[in-house]
C-alpha cells in the first residue's frame, strides 16, 4: 500500500542531516494517542528496522519507515520543515499537513480526526 506521504525538499534535507548526526538507519513516522485533541505525530530517527513498518525509499537515498498501524491517519500527509526566529531563538521543526485532520489543539501539537 502506498500511503501517499510527501516530503518537501526542506524536510528531506533536514531529516537526512538528523539521520547523519545520530548515525541512524532512517526516519520513522508514527502517530500516538495523546494531547488534548487525541493524536500526535511521532517522528523519530531509528537505528533498527521494525519489520511491521512500510519502507519508503525516496529519490535522494532517504529511507522512511511508516508505522502500518497508523496508515489510515497518515494517508495524504505532507511533511515540511521550517526555521523560525522567535525572541532571539531559532526554532527548527517539521510541519505536518494532513487533510484527514478535523482540527488541532490550541498549541498545535495534537490533532483530531472525525
Secondary structure, DSSP 4 states (H G I P E B T S, - for coil): -----EE-HHHHHHHHHHHHHTT-SEEEEEEEEETTTEEEEEEEEESS--TTSEEEEETTTEEEEE-GGGHHHHTT-EEEEEEEEETTEEEEEEEEE-TTEEEE-TTSS-EEE-
